[in-house]
Amino acid sequence: MPSALKAIATAALMLLTALLCEASGPESVRLKCQHMADTYDYTNLRQESARLHTMARRANDKRLEAYACYYLAASELKTASVREARIHALEADSLASLIHNDTVKASALNVLGIIANEYDGNNALALGYYLSALDCASRSENKRTTAGIYSNISLLFTSHNDTAGLRYCRESYRLSLQTGKPQDTYYPLCNLATVYLLRNDTANAYHCAMKAAKLSQQYKLHQPELAQILLGSVLRRMGCRDEALARLDNAIASLKLRNPASSLLAQAYFEKARIFSDLREYHASNSMCKEALACSSSLGNRSFVSDMYALMAANYEALGDKPAALEALKNENNVIKSTVKVQDATIHREIERTFDLLQKEKQLGLRDMQISLHRQRIGILVGLLAVIAIILSVVLVSYRKEKRLNRRIVSQFKEHDSLEQKLMEKSAAGRPAEETQKSLFEQMTRLMEDEKLYLDKRLSRDYLAERLHTNRTYISKIVKDNTGLTLPQWVNQFRVKQSRMMLADPAMESAPIKEIADKSGFANVSTFNVVFKETVGLSPSAYRKEALQLSRLSEKAK
């Protein structure tokens, strides 16, 4: 019963952990994957990165998808399929290029460089990947990634027994010290030991290898067997073969127990084969070479394969087995040829990938250009709409101002007419019944108001002079002295007043302007329009509109 409860509790805890992880979101999963990558926990990284990849695809998050592809590539490379690692690394590189993420791109190119070097044997392509990765890492200012790339470049040189990689090893070690993490300095130390060994500097090689071994033991670092294998190589060069074999046996036992599918196991077997060859134990040496070849074949790793066949050929020759030696040399030659074929295939694949990437970047550029043009069109349209709105606002304000002004003019004229009528009535009431003296101007005014002489289109100064029994010049002088106007202007004032009354009359709303002009005494409608506008300040039509509106408002107010 207690065991059943314990199982239930364990299951509940696992379920709660899964729910918490799911609730934490994709970003927390990415951080978890990054921690696994930093601590070289590739087995768990493979599972978590697959989960992150699914979450990123579901959310259509290209950034997280790029990270997930890189983590998948790194974990697949170390634990499973190189083919899958290559696919994920290429996808991570493409996504990183599209979203302009130098951090992911540097890491993806670094993985592609490792594959090109260790599995394809294409040194030129690997170096191209590494240099491109180095450029991206320098832009992102990621010292840890930069140190790793320098370390891999040094391995590229050392895999071909070229000591030119020493400066890259030193730079990698210098940068790794700045991160302050012991696991970051472990691999640069191992690489330094390898390069010093190539330069026959066994003292420095032993120092670096021992330092790396102590670090791995002190901090329980990933792949401690690498330092042990390097110590075995150094001790072989120093002539301490028994101690070297002991180190290698410990490394092989540990790798078989912890990670049998490791390229380090092939390296340990091959190093042990070299020691047996030095001891003239050729059968044992060939046996170790076969173990190393089996490991390399299962992993698809081409590192040291041609060297293994070369060592086997030398061993068979020393044993006097010429056919076996010849067969080993043929195998070595086949490995070299297949490497060349793989290099060609890789180059073609890289060309196709570059072309596809350029096409995607071109499509992305066209899409960005279309978006930019669309935004420009929207900006222009918004600007035009704003200008139209401003113009309409100005027109509306002007219209309202003009309307208020027109109404004020009509009101003033009506007030003026009313006041004039009252003054006339008051003046008429104050005059005696029989007037004996009247000024000539008063007589003229009365003729205009009572007899409405202004309605006669043919009215002239001669006719007025005849009616008033005076001369025509004196009449013009009288009008000028009393009003400041010429005789025609004075007469037109009466005509305009008459026309204003008719224009304001609702009963004559449908009467044409020409009819109003004719009934007001104007000879033609053109003269009427000009005189009316000069006198009133409005056209006859505008005056009629405002006057009728005022009349309607007054009626409603009553």
Beta strands, then each sheet from edge to edge (+ up, - down):
end
